[in-house]
Amino acid sequence: MVKINAAVTLGLLGIVNQAAAVTVKIMPFGASIVGAPGCWRAILYKKLQGAGITNTDFVGSNKAPDCGFPYDGENEGHAGFLATGIVKDNQLPGWLNAAKPDVVMMHLGTNDVIQKKPTQDIIKAYSTLVDQMRASKPDIKILVSQLIPIDPNKFSGAQQGIIDLNEAIVSWAPTKSTRASPITIVDNFSGFNTTTDTTDGEHPNDKGNQKLADKFYPPLSEAIKSVS
């Protein structure tokens, strides 16, 4: 009988495990809070790397803005864009076809609220976007963020609109989620302070970016594991 050294066995297992860890493509999707510069994504990437979750590839047509350290920063965060506008112009299918994500992280709708689009119209746009994601990949994993708050003194009525949309997301997501393609809600509203966590009452500062990264990290790490 041929005896196999234990160290050799562990080494072979390590090689097999590395080969089995498929690269997971992750597309951050939204407007300026996601992409301009969206440095919460850089912090999130660093958290994943630090935890040994290295089989990731962030994808999108936008390149990484400067966040103070190297990171994988491709994304689909388009400043000023609306969920309803992206649907109207049929923009997402092209981005999906180019990026081919396994996971989508979405924070989208602030501009819709600012422009006083009805909550039901935004939710309808969400459903269309999810359908397009699943047309690209039937078992795509989807993280939908409740929107961060906005300074009540900015954009009259926007803060209440964000609260209404966030409540609607809680009702909508379970009806749209499937076993193959689950929708996970990420609560980025709770604990977020527009005075201390934003640069302008709307976009996150360093402290706000850390909060977003911390909230996205657990569901994203689980989504990565479910793909790999």
C-alpha positions, 0 to 999 in steps of 0.5 A: 500500500502506498502511503500519502504524506499528510502535508501532501494531501492537505496541499492537494486539497488546497489546490482543489479548493482554489480551483473550485473557488470560481470568480464571482462577478459583482455589479454595483448599480445605481446613481452617484451614491454608487459611482461618484465616487462611491468609496464605500465600494473601495472599503467593501472590497478591502473588507472582503480581501481582508476576510480572505474572500478574494474570488471576486471581480467587480464589473461595470462600464465605469472605472474606479475613481480615486479612493486613496488605495488600490481596489477593484472599482468597476461599477454601473453607478451613473450620476443623476440617473433614475430607476424609471429613466433607466427602464424607459431608455432600456439601458440595463440590458446592455450593461448586463450583457457587457458585464455578465454579473453573478451578483448585483448590488443596487442602491437606486431611486434617490433621483426618482424621489427628488424628481417626485416620481410616484413610489409605485412607479419606482417599484414598477421600475425595480420589477422591470430591472429585476426581470432584466437581470434574470434574463441575463442570468436566471440565478443572479443574486440581487441585493437591493438597498433601502435608500440612505436618508436625505437632509430634510431641508433639501429637495422639499418632500424628498426625505418622506419620499425615501421613507415611503420607498423604503417601506415599499421595498420591504413589501415588494422584495419578498413577492419578487424574490425566488429561490434561484434568484433571491432578493436580499434587502440591505437596510442602509437607512437605519443608523445613517445620519445626514448631518454626520455621515454625508458631505452635503446632506445627500452623498456619504462622507468617509463615515457614511462610506464605512457604514454602507460598506459594513451594511453591504458586507454580510449579505454580499459575502453570503451571496458570493458563497452561494455562487461559488 
